[in-house]
């Protein structure tokens, strides 16, 4: 089966590059041998595995091969993967590249002198093994400058990128799934240069969503050194429809009728967005401006897991005759004399 690099870093396949870095930072600091003087052998083994996992999952090409073919697939590809030859010194090199020349343990107030190719942790007599400090955050130790610098860096995020997603009224009525391709810049492993990357994201549109609804994919924007990637936001827009106009949760349709129908009544048919035919009797006089309401035939409304609908509103336009014969005038006069 080979090694499960995701399990080693405590993440899943959907983790972003930023989450991969965060997991490595936390675990590499926790299991560095200089922080585990009483458990050196286990620490070196875990530290090596953590470095190996990060070397694969932080590299887009290696990660793609690993996701498809596993560790054995990496060995069979010209991906620069050393696999079983990955050593503690390889892990130490990755650690130094990740944190730079400065001693990362100095964030906690330790002396941290370099020894034997890696950092020697010290400076806290009687404190023993600090365990999992969750990255660079450590209790109430007097490390305000470094913590403030980290907070300043982490508080800087690129502005969001907003994109319109236009949907038909039928798609908003039934709900749908859209797969969208996003293009962005990703940082290479050295953290200084970038490469072009594409990703397919899936948007599950719920029945009844309205124009203006926002779907946010956090930190999926361009990566830049020292800056948190911005969010990518899709904003729902509604395409014009040939028969209906939407007003909140209601659907409005216009229907032209004759003066005779307006006065005497009639039966009408309306085809719904889910391809049903409603047969609606109009039994009252339709005066100008009259709107007929059909309850529960509008757009879906989801509340507490139960779904209801808005109303269907039928607006009538009365078509008056262009002219009347004398006989018609006489008949109407007799009928309408009151």
C-alpha positions as CSV (number, residue, x, y, z in Angstrom):
1,X,0.0,0.0,0.0
2,X,2.9,2.4,0.7
3,X,2.8,5.4,3.0
4,X,-0.4,7.4,3.5
5,X,1.1,10.9,3.3
6,X,-2.3,12.5,4.0
7,X,-2.6,10.5,7.2
8,X,1.0,11.4,8.2
9,X,0.1,15.2,8.0
10,X,-3.4,14.7,9.4
11,X,-5.1,16.2,6.4
12,X,-7.3,15.0,3.6
13,X,-7.1,15.1,-0.2
14,X,-9.2,18.3,-0.5
15,X,-6.7,20.2,1.6
16,X,-5.4,23.4,0.1
17,X,-1.7,24.2,-0.3
18,X,-2.0,26.6,2.6
19,X,-3.5,23.9,4.8
20,X,-0.7,21.5,3.8
21,X,1.9,24.1,4.8
22,X,0.1,24.7,8.1
23,X,0.0,21.0,8.9
24,X,3.7,20.5,8.1
25,X,4.7,23.6,10.2
26,X,2.8,22.3,13.2
27,X,4.1,18.7,13.0
28,X,7.7,19.5,12.0
29,X,8.0,21.8,15.0
30,X,6.3,19.2,17.3
31,X,8.5,16.2,16.2
32,X,11.8,17.9,15.5
33,X,14.4,15.9,17.5
34,X,15.7,19.0,19.2
35,X,12.4,19.3,20.9
36,X,12.3,15.6,21.9
37,X,15.6,14.8,23.7
38,X,13.9,12.1,25.7
39,X,12.3,10.4,22.7
40,X,15.0,10.9,20.0
41,X,14.5,7.7,18.0
42,X,10.7,8.1,17.6
43,X,11.0,11.8,16.9
44,X,13.6,11.3,14.1
45,X,11.4,8.7,12.5
46,X,8.3,10.8,12.6
47,X,10.2,13.9,11.6
48,X,11.5,12.1,8.5
49,X,8.1,10.9,7.5
50,X,6.6,14.3,7.9
51,X,9.3,15.8,5.7
52,X,8.8,13.1,3.1
53,X,5.0,13.6,3.1
54,X,5.4,17.4,2.7
55,X,7.9,17.0,-0.1
56,X,5.3,15.1,-2.1
57,X,2.0,16.9,-1.2
58,X,3.5,20.4,-1.6
59,X,4.7,19.6,-5.2
60,X,1.7,19.7,-7.6
61,X,3.2,17.2,-10.1
62,X,4.2,14.7,-7.4
63,X,0.9,15.1,-5.6
64,X,-1.1,14.4,-8.8
65,X,1.0,11.2,-9.5
66,X,0.6,10.1,-5.8
67,X,-3.1,10.7,-5.8
68,X,-3.5,8.5,-9.0
69,X,-0.9,5.8,-8.5
70,X,0.3,6.0,-4.9
71,X,3.9,5.9,-3.6
72,X,4.8,3.1,-6.0
73,X,3.6,5.3,-8.9
74,X,6.0,8.0,-7.8
75,X,8.9,5.6,-7.9
76,X,8.1,4.7,-11.5
77,X,7.9,8.3,-12.7
78,X,10.6,10.8,-13.5
79,X,9.3,13.0,-10.8
80,X,12.5,13.3,-8.8
81,X,11.0,11.3,-5.9
82,X,13.6,9.4,-3.9
83,X,11.1,7.3,-2.0
84,X,12.8,4.7,0.2
85,X,16.1,6.8,0.0
86,X,14.5,9.7,1.7
87,X,16.7,10.4,4.7
88,X,16.6,12.4,7.9
89,X,19.0,14.9,6.3
90,X,16.5,15.3,3.4
91,X,13.9,16.1,6.0
92,X,16.2,18.5,7.8
93,X,17.0,20.3,4.5
94,X,13.2,20.7,3.9
95,X,12.8,22.0,7.4
96,X,15.6,24.6,6.9
97,X,14.2,25.6,3.5
98,X,10.7,26.0,5.0
99,X,11.8,28.2,7.9
100,X,14.8,29.9,6.3
101,X,18.0,30.7,8.2
102,X,16.4,31.9,11.4
103,X,15.8,29.5,14.2
104,X,12.1,28.7,14.3
105,X,12.2,27.8,17.9
106,X,13.3,31.3,18.8
107,X,9.6,32.2,18.5
108,X,9.1,30.5,21.9
109,X,12.0,32.4,23.5
110,X,14.6,29.5,23.3
111,X,18.3,29.9,22.6
112,X,18.2,27.5,19.7
113,X,21.8,27.3,18.7
114,X,22.6,25.2,15.5
115,X,24.2,21.9,16.1
116,X,25.0,18.9,13.8
117,X,23.1,20.3,10.8
118,X,19.9,21.0,12.7
119,X,18.7,23.4,15.4
120,X,19.5,22.6,19.0
121,X,16.5,23.5,21.1
122,X,17.1,24.9,24.6
123,X,16.7,27.8,26.9
124,X,13.7,26.6,29.1
125,X,15.2,24.9,32.1
126,X,12.8,22.5,33.8
127,X,10.1,22.9,31.1
128,X,10.7,19.4,29.6
129,X,8.8,18.4,26.4
130,X,6.4,21.1,25.3
131,X,4.2,18.7,23.3
132,X,1.9,20.1,20.6
133,X,2.1,23.9,20.6
134,X,-0.1,24.3,17.5
135,X,2.4,26.1,15.2
136,X,4.0,29.3,16.5
137,X,1.5,30.0,19.2
138,X,2.8,29.3,22.7
139,X,0.9,30.2,25.9
140,X,2.0,33.4,27.6
141,X,5.7,33.2,26.8
142,X,7.3,36.6,26.2
143,X,7.6,36.4,22.4
144,X,5.4,39.4,21.5
145,X,7.6,40.6,18.6
146,X,7.6,37.3,16.7
147,X,3.9,36.6,17.4
148,X,3.0,40.1,16.3
149,X,4.9,39.6,13.1
150,X,3.2,36.3,12.4
151,X,-0.2,37.8,13.1
152,X,0.5,40.8,10.8
153,X,1.5,38.4,8.0
154,X,-1.5,36.1,8.6
155,X,-3.9,39.1,8.7
156,X,-3.0,40.2,5.2
157,X,-5.3,38.6,2.7
158,X,-5.7,39.4,-1.0
159,X,-9.2,40.8,-1.9
160,X,-11.8,38.3,-3.1
161,X,-12.4,37.6,-6.8
162,X,-16.0,37.8,-7.7
163,X,-17.5,36.0,-10.8
164,X,-21.1,35.9,-12.0
165,X,-22.8,32.5,-12.5
166,X,-25.9,33.0,-14.7
167,X,-28.6,30.3,-14.4
168,X,-31.9,29.7,-16.1
169,X,-35.1,30.0,-14.1
170,X,-35.6,26.2,-14.6
171,X,-32.1,25.6,-13.0
172,X,-33.1,27.8,-10.0
173,X,-36.4,26.1,-9.7
174,X,-35.1,22.5,-9.8
175,X,-31.6,23.0,-8.4
176,X,-28.6,21.9,-10.3
177,X,-24.9,21.1,-10.0
178,X,-22.3,23.3,-11.9
179,X,-18.7,22.5,-12.3
180,X,-16.6,25.6,-12.8
181,X,-12.9,25.9,-13.7
182,X,-10.9,28.4,-11.8
183,X,-7.4,29.5,-12.8
184,X,-5.0,30.9,-10.3
185,X,-1.4,31.4,-9.4
186,X,0.2,28.9,-6.9
187,X,3.5,29.2,-5.0
188,X,6.2,26.7,-5.8
189,X,7.8,24.8,-2.9
190,X,10.5,27.5,-2.5
191,X,7.7,29.9,-1.6
192,X,9.0,32.7,-3.9
193,X,8.0,31.9,-7.5
194,X,4.5,31.0,-8.9
195,X,3.0,28.7,-11.5
196,X,-0.3,28.6,-13.3
197,X,-2.8,26.2,-11.9
198,X,-6.4,25.2,-12.8
199,X,-8.9,23.6,-10.5
200,X,-12.5,22.4,-11.0
201,X,-14.9,23.4,-8.2
202,X,-18.4,22.1,-7.8
203,X,-21.4,24.3,-7.0
204,X,-24.5,22.6,-5.7
205,X,-27.3,25.0,-6.5
206,X,-30.3,24.5,-4.2
207,X,-33.9,24.8,-5.5
208,X,-35.2,28.3,-4.9
209,X,-31.8,30.1,-4.8
210,X,-32.2,33.8,-5.7
211,X,-30.1,36.2,-7.8
212,X,-27.4,37.6,-5.6
213,X,-26.7,34.4,-3.7
214,X,-23.0,34.1,-3.0
215,X,-20.9,30.9,-3.0
216,X,-17.5,31.3,-1.5
217,X,-14.4,29.1,-2.0
218,X,-12.0,30.3,0.8
219,X,-8.4,31.0,-0.1
220,X,-8.7,29.6,-3.7
221,X,-7.3,32.8,-5.3
222,X,-3.8,33.6,-6.3
223,X,-1.0,32.8,-3.9
224,X,1.6,35.4,-3.2
225,X,4.6,35.3,-0.9
226,X,3.7,36.4,2.6
227,X,0.0,37.0,1.7
228,X,-3.0,34.8,2.4
229,X,-4.8,33.9,-0.9
230,X,-8.1,35.7,-1.5
231,X,-11.4,34.0,-1.7
232,X,-13.1,33.2,-5.0
233,X,-16.8,34.1,-4.9
234,X,-19.5,33.1,-7.4
235,X,-22.6,35.3,-7.5
236,X,-25.8,33.9,-8.8
237,X,-27.5,35.8,-11.6
238,X,-30.9,34.9,-13.2
239,X,-31.3,34.7,-17.0
240,X,-34.5,36.3,-18.5
241,X,-37.3,33.8,-19.1
242,X,-39.7,33.7,-21.9
243,X,-42.9,33.1,-19.9
244,X,-42.3,34.0,-16.3
245,X,-40.8,36.8,-14.3
246,X,-39.7,36.2,-10.7
247,X,-40.5,38.5,-7.8
248,X,-39.0,37.0,-4.6
249,X,-40.6,33.6,-4.2
250,X,-43.5,34.4,-6.6
251,X,-43.7,33.8,-10.3
252,X,-45.5,36.2,-12.5
253,X,-46.9,35.5,-15.9
254,X,-48.9,37.8,-18.2
255,X,-52.0,36.6,-20.1
256,X,-54.0,38.4,-22.8
257,X,-57.7,37.9,-22.9
258,X,-60.6,39.3,-24.9
259,X,-63.3,41.6,-23.5
260,X,-65.8,38.8,-23.8
261,X,-63.5,36.5,-21.6
262,X,-63.0,39.3,-19.1
263,X,-66.8,39.7,-18.7
264,X,-68.0,36.2,-19.0
265,X,-65.2,34.1,-17.6
266,X,-63.1,31.3,-19.2
267,X,-60.7,28.5,-18.5
268,X,-57.0,29.0,-19.1
269,X,-53.9,26.7,-19.1
270,X,-50.5,27.5,-17.7
271,X,-47.4,25.2,-18.3
272,X,-45.2,25.2,-15.2
273,X,-41.4,25.1,-14.9
274,X,-41.6,21.4,-14.1
275,X,-43.6,20.7,-17.2
276,X,-47.1,20.3,-15.6
277,X,-50.2,21.9,-17.1
278,X,-52.4,23.8,-14.7
279,X,-56.0,24.2,-15.8
280,X,-57.3,27.4,-14.1
281,X,-61.0,28.5,-14.2
282,X,-61.5,32.2,-14.2
283,X,-65.1,32.7,-13.0
284,X,-65.2,36.3,-12.1
285,X,-65.2,39.5,-14.1
286,X,-61.6,40.5,-14.8
287,X,-61.2,44.2,-14.4
288,X,-58.2,46.2,-15.6
289,X,-55.3,45.6,-13.1
290,X,-56.8,42.4,-11.7
291,X,-54.2,39.7,-10.7
292,X,-55.2,36.1,-10.2
293,X,-53.3,34.2,-7.5
294,X,-52.6,30.4,-7.6
295,X,-51.2,29.4,-4.3
296,X,-48.1,27.2,-3.9
297,X,-47.2,27.3,-7.6
298,X,-44.2,29.7,-7.4
299,X,-40.5,29.1,-6.7
300,X,-39.4,26.6,-4.0
301,X,-38.8,27.8,-0.5
302,X,-36.7,25.7,1.8
303,X,-37.4,26.2,5.5
304,X,-36.2,23.8,8.3
305,X,-35.9,20.9,5.8
306,X,-39.5,21.3,4.6
307,X,-40.2,22.7,1.2
308,X,-43.0,25.0,0.2
309,X,-43.5,27.3,-2.7
310,X,-44.4,30.9,-3.4
311,X,-47.4,31.8,-5.5
312,X,-48.1,32.0,-9.2
313,X,-49.5,35.4,-10.1
314,X,-51.4,35.8,-13.4
315,X,-51.6,39.4,-14.6
316,X,-54.3,39.9,-17.3
317,X,-54.2,42.3,-20.3
318,X,-57.7,42.9,-21.7
319,X,-57.8,43.3,-25.4
320,X,-60.6,45.7,-26.4
321,X,-62.2,45.5,-29.9
322,X,-61.1,48.1,-32.4
323,X,-64.7,48.8,-33.5
324,X,-68.3,47.7,-32.9
325,X,-71.1,47.3,-35.3
326,X,-74.3,49.2,-34.7
327,X,-76.0,45.9,-33.8
328,X,-73.3,45.2,-31.3
329,X,-73.5,48.6,-29.8
330,X,-77.3,48.2,-29.4
331,X,-77.0,44.8,-27.7
332,X,-74.3,46.1,-25.3
333,X,-76.3,49.1,-24.5
334,X,-79.3,47.0,-23.6
335,X,-77.1,44.7,-21.5
336,X,-75.2,47.4,-19.7
337,X,-78.0,50.0,-19.4
338,X,-77.7,49.7,-15.6
